[in-house]
Amino acid sequence: MNAHDILNNPFLNKGTAFTLEERQELGLIGLLPPYVQTIEEQAAETYAQLHTKANDLEKRLFLMEIFNTNRTLFYYLFSHHLEEFNPIVYDPTIADTIEGYSNLFVNPQYAGYLDINHPEHIEETLRNAAGGRDIRLIVVTDAEEILGIGDWGANGVDISVGKLMVYTGAAGIDPATVLPLVIDAGTNRESLRNNPNYLGNRHERVRGDRYYDFIDKFVNAAEKLFPKLYLHWEDFGRSNAANILEKYRKAIPTFNDDIQGTGIVTLGGIFGALAVTGEKLTDQVYLCFGGGTAGAGIASRVLREMVTMGLSEEDAYKRFFMVDKQGLLFDDMDDLTPEQRPFAKKRSDYPNADKLTDLLEVVKTVKPTILVGTSTVPNTFTKEVVEAMCE
């Protein structure tokens, strides 16, 4: 590896922080300004530049320039300003860069792009994206259901990149051992397919056996190439997320953030609230607003905790209600997902069933003590809804 290769490799480059001895050893003499900065000096200078930016999107684009060239400096800054940087590097600002990914594309950021039309390239893609690194953690998305913004096709690779930034910034995971991936299975967002700048497959999403066969080939190739791998699934659609997790969760170290991670965090919040009120989890009535992957996953996690604490599964399900686009879910609906069906109620048990398409009416009827929102519909938890919960 020559000197310019080192300076152009973000995992190796330290910029002006290379010492004189390192510059001599690596052939960098004369390729950098003569003054050797400490990483503290680099960080102070970069942080000051960051605060000249007008908004969070400009700040994120600036930080990505640092990320693309000097991971050492980027993660030093991120770890020292975690609370400030997290909403810039990740949610919510990342939504803007996902939506504009193809228009703004400059650098693949050591991500891998798996094309569903070329399963024969899976192993080669993984090997090329790893670049000889010992990959221990993969975050992979097909970007069908990015929470809050929906289906963004190949643009969604940015969510994998961003999630791995959080892994390193918050948990200290070695950034040289991680790999962000997107499975480009197409997109059902017509505006993307018609965008002349869109960099992904310009066809509707592939589903069914062909999709699951591709997933299986991907998992097998990843396990073959990276035997110490932990595989994290991110923002898969409601029709696929649980199926994929269920197939592989007992076979390999794997995790679905939307089903398991969000559920764990929500359960922690519930326990925090119960510590204040002095109540028991098994006495609560749970209402989920938004029955997608995250909503059903959270509800399932809280329900399992109730069962662990002594309720039978049958009694636990009686305490759970789910509202989706149809309103309160009933078991006679023919469009329920497998994850929603256990939470559906018998219509005959509710004399006002025809009115239970309205959240306020649902709250007044089932009298929840816990209300969790995982819908993209804004301004739904109104004053009237909150007051009805307190009655």
KOLLOVEX-532736 format. One record per residue (C-alpha): x, y, z; residue in three letters. Coordinates in Angstrom, 3 decimals, decimal comma. Layout:
BEGIN
X	Y	Z	ALA
...
END
This chain:
BEGIN
0,000	0,000	0,000	MET
1,519	3,317	-1,046	ASN
1,242	6,650	0,751	ALA
-1,685	7,932	-1,304	HIS
-3,604	4,705	-0,660	ASP
-3,228	5,342	3,073	ILE
-4,419	8,946	2,810	LEU
-7,413	7,843	0,725	ASN
-8,402	5,033	3,099	ASN
-10,733	6,437	5,800	PRO
-9,936	3,553	8,163	PHE
-6,199	4,350	8,038	LEU
-6,029	8,070	7,328	ASN
-5,399	10,391	10,289	LYS
-4,654	13,474	8,202	GLY
-2,506	16,057	9,936	THR
-2,407	13,904	13,100	ALA
0,176	11,520	11,602	PHE
3,323	11,952	13,698	THR
6,706	12,660	12,108	LEU
7,749	9,071	12,785	GLU
4,571	7,742	11,134	GLU
5,079	10,029	8,149	ARG
8,604	8,716	7,677	GLN
7,572	5,080	8,094	GLU
4,570	5,323	5,751	LEU
6,149	7,491	3,067	GLY
4,029	10,532	3,886	LEU
6,856	13,069	4,150	ILE
5,927	16,094	2,059	GLY
2,359	14,887	1,438	LEU
0,885	16,722	4,433	LEU
1,384	20,212	5,889	PRO
4,400	20,121	8,245	PRO
2,615	20,950	11,511	TYR
1,520	17,815	13,383	VAL
-1,864	18,323	15,019	GLN
-3,133	16,350	17,972	THR
-6,527	14,756	17,527	ILE
-7,829	17,233	20,108	GLU
-6,698	20,114	17,871	GLU
-8,259	18,477	14,817	GLN
-11,509	17,945	16,702	ALA
-11,683	21,522	17,988	ALA
-11,092	22,907	14,493	GLU
-13,689	20,597	12,930	THR
-16,260	21,274	15,640	TYR
-15,886	25,011	15,095	ALA
-16,420	24,556	11,345	GLN
-19,492	22,429	12,018	LEU
-21,144	25,294	13,848	HIS
-20,808	27,592	10,849	THR
-23,387	25,439	9,023	LYS
-26,883	26,851	8,707	ALA
-28,974	23,780	9,536	ASN
-28,795	20,117	10,524	ASP
-28,779	18,879	6,927	LEU
-25,727	21,001	6,101	GLU
-24,113	19,813	9,337	LYS
-24,732	16,189	8,379	ARG
-23,276	16,650	4,902	LEU
-20,194	18,272	6,450	PHE
-19,781	15,456	8,971	LEU
-20,093	12,908	6,157	MET
-17,092	14,533	4,472	GLU
-15,113	13,800	7,639	ILE
-16,578	10,282	7,829	PHE
-15,588	9,591	4,222	ASN
-11,973	10,636	4,731	THR
-10,991	10,141	8,386	ASN
-12,968	7,690	10,534	ARG
-10,612	8,211	13,472	THR
-11,460	11,914	13,674	LEU
-15,150	11,370	12,926	PHE
-15,655	8,880	15,748	TYR
-13,546	10,904	18,160	TYR
-15,925	13,812	17,561	LEU
-19,052	11,649	17,614	PHE
-18,147	9,927	20,873	SER
-17,455	13,289	22,550	HIS
-20,685	14,908	21,296	HIS
-22,991	11,894	21,154	LEU
-26,171	13,588	22,338	GLU
-25,670	16,557	20,011	GLU
-24,574	14,563	16,959	PHE
-26,984	11,619	17,103	ASN
-30,028	13,477	15,677	PRO
-27,759	14,938	12,975	ILE
-25,931	11,761	12,001	VAL
-28,995	9,526	12,412	TYR
-32,689	10,141	12,977	ASP
-34,339	12,547	12,106	PRO
-31,866	14,308	9,768	THR
-30,918	11,103	7,962	ILE
-34,420	11,038	6,451	ALA
-33,488	14,062	4,327	ASP
-30,310	12,452	3,021	THR
-32,115	9,174	2,273	ILE
-34,725	10,999	0,220	GLU
-31,993	12,893	-1,637	GLY
-29,429	10,067	-1,743	TYR
-29,356	9,552	-5,510	SER
-29,318	13,288	-6,213	ASN
-26,515	13,907	-3,705	LEU
-24,468	10,736	-4,291	PHE
-20,713	11,235	-4,041	VAL
-19,225	8,307	-2,124	ASN
-20,481	4,738	-1,460	PRO
-18,953	4,924	2,052	GLN
-17,743	1,304	1,956	TYR
-21,327	0,069	1,671	ALA
-22,399	-2,908	-0,425	GLY
-25,269	-2,905	-2,936	TYR
-26,899	-6,305	-3,450	LEU
-28,918	-6,429	-6,678	ASP
-31,837	-8,867	-6,609	ILE
-31,493	-9,282	-10,375	ASN
-27,996	-10,703	-9,947	HIS
-27,920	-13,324	-7,182	PRO
-24,771	-14,702	-8,796	GLU
-22,979	-11,528	-7,631	HIS
-23,866	-11,806	-3,924	ILE
-20,624	-13,346	-2,709	GLU
-18,501	-11,140	-4,953	GLU
-20,320	-8,033	-3,702	THR
-19,748	-8,973	-0,066	LEU
-16,090	-9,730	-0,674	ARG
-15,525	-6,487	-2,580	ASN
-17,364	-4,361	-0,012	ALA
-15,398	-5,901	2,857	ALA
-12,113	-5,188	1,091	GLY
-10,231	-7,784	3,104	GLY
-11,561	-6,560	6,457	ARG
-12,681	-9,007	9,165	ASP
-16,406	-8,207	9,198	ILE
-18,114	-8,928	12,516	ARG
-21,314	-6,877	12,159	LEU
-23,562	-6,288	9,147	ILE
-26,556	-3,960	9,079	VAL
-28,671	-4,813	6,046	VAL
-31,889	-3,215	4,820	THR
-34,177	-3,576	1,846	ASP
-35,552	-0,123	2,771	ALA
-39,183	-1,046	2,212	GLU
-40,435	0,399	5,476	GLU
-38,052	3,023	6,839	ILE
-39,870	4,245	9,923	LEU
-41,556	7,550	9,193	GLY
-40,743	7,804	5,470	ILE
-41,557	4,398	3,955	GLY
-40,092	2,790	0,819	ASP
-36,891	4,364	-0,534	TRP
-35,289	1,517	-2,470	GLY
-31,531	1,677	-2,940	ALA
-31,456	5,124	-1,301	ASN
-32,106	3,312	1,971	GLY
-28,491	2,149	2,179	VAL
-27,954	5,370	4,124	ASP
-29,972	3,935	7,028	ILE
-27,503	1,038	7,265	SER
-24,553	3,430	7,188	VAL
-26,168	5,639	9,830	GLY
-27,111	2,794	12,166	LYS
-23,530	1,518	12,143	LEU
-22,300	5,017	13,003	MET
-24,453	4,820	16,131	VAL
-23,078	1,359	16,961	TYR
-19,549	2,755	16,921	THR
-20,257	6,167	18,429	GLY
-22,352	4,832	21,308	ALA
-20,946	1,340	21,869	ALA
-17,374	1,574	20,609	GLY
-17,714	-1,101	17,899	ILE
-14,587	-1,081	15,712	ASP
-15,697	0,674	12,485	PRO
-13,275	-1,435	10,451	ALA
-15,282	-4,567	11,346	THR
-18,718	-3,386	10,186	VAL
-20,418	-3,473	6,801	LEU
-23,551	-1,554	5,714	PRO
-25,635	-3,235	3,006	LEU
-28,780	-2,647	0,993	VAL
-30,730	-5,342	-0,820	ILE
-32,115	-3,567	-3,870	ASP
-35,295	-5,524	-4,541	ALA
-36,857	-2,620	-6,444	GLY
-39,174	0,059	-5,105	THR
-42,902	0,683	-5,165	ASN
-42,355	4,437	-4,913	ARG
-43,205	5,560	-8,434	GLU
-41,558	8,963	-8,029	SER
-38,232	7,212	-7,401	LEU
-38,565	4,938	-10,409	ARG
-39,309	7,979	-12,570	ASN
-36,445	10,057	-11,172	ASN
-33,725	10,205	-13,867	PRO
-31,100	10,452	-11,107	ASN
-32,307	7,384	-9,167	TYR
-29,443	4,913	-8,765	LEU
-31,419	1,786	-7,870	GLY
-33,456	-0,785	-9,791	ASN
-36,316	0,965	-11,569	ARG
-38,951	-1,719	-11,183	HIS
-41,534	-2,643	-8,565	GLU
-40,452	-4,725	-5,605	ARG
-39,749	-8,391	-6,172	VAL
-41,731	-10,587	-3,789	ARG
-42,397	-14,219	-2,995	GLY
-40,084	-17,151	-3,606	ASP
-37,613	-15,211	-5,723	ARG
-37,160	-12,660	-2,925	TYR
-36,759	-15,248	-0,158	TYR
-34,375	-17,314	-2,287	ASP
-32,185	-14,216	-2,660	PHE
-32,278	-13,620	1,109	ILE
-31,223	-17,219	1,714	ASP
-28,324	-16,968	-0,724	LYS
-27,244	-13,739	0,963	PHE
-27,312	-15,234	4,472	VAL
-25,377	-18,313	3,365	ASN
-22,742	-16,231	1,573	ALA
-22,350	-13,835	4,512	ALA
-21,952	-16,697	6,990	GLU
-19,418	-18,374	4,717	LYS
-17,273	-15,257	4,269	LEU
-17,624	-13,879	7,807	PHE
-17,858	-16,788	10,287	PRO
-17,945	-14,500	13,355	LYS
-20,788	-12,406	11,947	LEU
-23,691	-10,798	13,804	TYR
-26,447	-9,961	11,291	LEU
-28,752	-7,002	11,952	HIS
-31,933	-6,582	9,825	TRP
-33,133	-2,979	9,470	GLU
-36,389	-1,498	8,121	ASP
-37,739	-4,487	6,205	PHE
-41,424	-4,341	5,281	GLY
-44,169	-5,834	7,409	ARG
-44,744	-8,691	4,945	SER
-41,125	-9,888	5,195	ASN
-39,490	-8,753	8,438	ALA
-40,965	-11,309	10,840	ALA
-40,671	-14,148	8,308	ASN
-36,958	-13,492	7,855	ILE
-36,271	-13,159	11,570	LEU
-38,208	-16,310	12,403	GLU
-36,337	-18,343	9,780	LYS
-32,831	-17,407	10,925	TYR
-33,023	-16,383	14,584	ARG
-32,312	-19,871	15,926	LYS
-29,707	-20,701	13,283	ALA
-27,348	-17,692	13,398	ILE
-26,613	-14,686	15,637	PRO
-29,181	-12,245	14,259	THR
-31,402	-9,369	15,319	PHE
-34,234	-7,292	13,860	ASN
-34,068	-3,754	15,166	ASP
-37,681	-2,866	14,410	ASP
-39,174	-6,007	15,949	ILE
-36,775	-6,664	18,823	GLN
-34,773	-3,485	19,404	GLY
-37,709	-1,080	19,427	THR
-39,623	-3,479	21,658	GLY
-36,810	-3,628	24,206	ILE
-36,504	0,167	24,354	VAL
-40,274	0,636	24,694	THR
-40,461	-1,981	27,422	LEU
-37,719	-0,125	29,274	GLY
-39,763	3,069	29,055	GLY
-42,840	1,277	30,368	ILE
-40,916	-0,101	33,336	PHE
-39,633	3,400	34,046	GLY
-43,193	4,725	34,124	ALA
-44,379	1,847	36,322	LEU
-41,589	2,606	38,779	ALA
-43,146	6,063	39,172	VAL
-46,761	4,897	39,457	THR
-46,038	1,803	41,554	GLY
-48,264	-0,332	39,316	GLU
-47,628	-3,792	37,843	LYS
-47,113	-4,531	34,160	LEU
-49,625	-7,376	34,313	THR
-52,398	-4,919	35,273	ASP
-51,920	-2,711	32,205	GLN
-54,061	-2,463	29,064	VAL
-51,945	-1,873	25,956	TYR
-53,114	-0,080	22,804	LEU
-50,893	0,019	19,719	CYS
-51,587	2,701	17,108	PHE
-49,918	1,505	13,902	GLY
-49,756	-2,246	13,348	GLY
-46,717	-2,472	11,088	GLY
-43,437	-4,245	11,740	THR
-42,442	-1,996	14,632	ALA
-45,900	-1,805	16,201	GLY
-46,494	-5,553	16,155	ALA
-42,926	-6,245	17,272	GLY
-43,176	-3,922	20,268	ILE
-46,552	-5,328	21,283	ALA
-45,232	-8,890	21,053	SER
-42,236	-8,034	23,221	ARG
-44,361	-6,403	25,931	VAL
-46,820	-9,303	25,798	LEU
-44,022	-11,845	26,276	ARG
-42,902	-9,909	29,339	GLU
-46,414	-10,112	30,797	MET
-46,362	-13,878	30,256	VAL
-42,939	-14,094	31,913	THR
-44,397	-12,230	34,890	MET
-47,170	-14,777	35,380	GLY
-50,077	-14,154	32,992	LEU
-51,187	-16,932	30,690	SER
-50,772	-16,133	27,008	GLU
-54,560	-16,126	26,614	GLU
-55,026	-13,622	29,443	ASP
-52,167	-11,477	28,163	ALA
-53,682	-11,171	24,673	TYR
-56,920	-9,947	26,242	LYS
-54,993	-6,874	27,427	ARG
-53,694	-5,939	23,967	PHE
-55,458	-3,967	21,247	PHE
-54,145	-2,879	17,874	MET
-55,293	-0,071	15,585	VAL
-54,111	0,130	11,989	ASP
-55,451	1,813	8,850	LYS
-58,682	-0,235	9,155	GLN
-59,275	0,942	12,729	GLY
-59,357	-1,521	15,619	LEU
-58,311	-4,879	14,207	LEU
-60,966	-7,613	14,139	PHE
-60,414	-11,266	13,311	ASP
-62,893	-11,200	10,397	ASP
-60,678	-8,822	8,400	MET
-59,064	-10,502	5,394	ASP
-56,025	-8,206	5,144	ASP
-54,385	-8,895	8,520	LEU
-50,703	-9,779	8,558	THR
-49,584	-12,892	10,465	PRO
-48,116	-10,589	13,133	GLU
-51,385	-8,659	13,551	GLN
-53,737	-11,639	13,675	ARG
-53,038	-12,729	17,300	PRO
-54,052	-9,236	18,478	PHE
-57,325	-9,077	16,516	ALA
-60,597	-9,103	18,476	LYS
-64,020	-10,640	17,865	LYS
-66,297	-8,043	16,315	ARG
-69,323	-9,445	18,145	SER
-67,759	-8,464	21,486	ASP
-68,073	-4,751	20,631	TYR
-71,574	-3,284	20,120	PRO
-69,976	-0,099	18,740	ASN
-67,600	-1,954	16,379	ALA
-68,611	0,222	13,425	ASP
-67,328	3,302	15,297	LYS
-63,952	1,812	16,215	LEU
-62,183	3,225	13,187	THR
-61,584	6,384	15,236	ASP
-58,753	6,365	17,784	LEU
-60,644	8,474	20,310	LEU
-63,588	6,069	20,204	GLU
-61,205	3,120	20,611	VAL
-59,577	4,735	23,654	VAL
-62,961	5,397	25,258	LYS
-64,010	1,799	24,588	THR
-60,965	-0,276	25,590	VAL
-59,616	2,167	28,237	LYS
-55,879	1,635	27,671	PRO
-53,300	2,524	30,281	THR
-50,452	2,313	27,733	ILE
-50,694	3,934	24,289	LEU
-47,814	3,367	21,851	VAL
-47,723	5,099	18,474	GLY
-45,852	3,562	15,540	THR
-47,899	5,102	12,745	SER
-46,762	7,728	10,256	THR
-50,065	9,617	10,705	VAL
-49,201	12,885	12,511	PRO
-51,149	14,800	15,170	ASN
-53,156	11,749	16,241	THR
-52,537	11,783	19,994	PHE
-54,746	14,804	20,534	THR
-55,649	16,472	23,807	LYS
-58,986	14,630	23,700	GLU
-57,258	11,252	23,297	VAL
-54,913	11,903	26,225	VAL
-57,750	13,165	28,418	GLU
-59,822	10,081	27,566	ALA
-56,955	7,868	28,748	MET
-56,981	9,671	32,089	CYS
-60,672	9,120	32,753	GLU
END
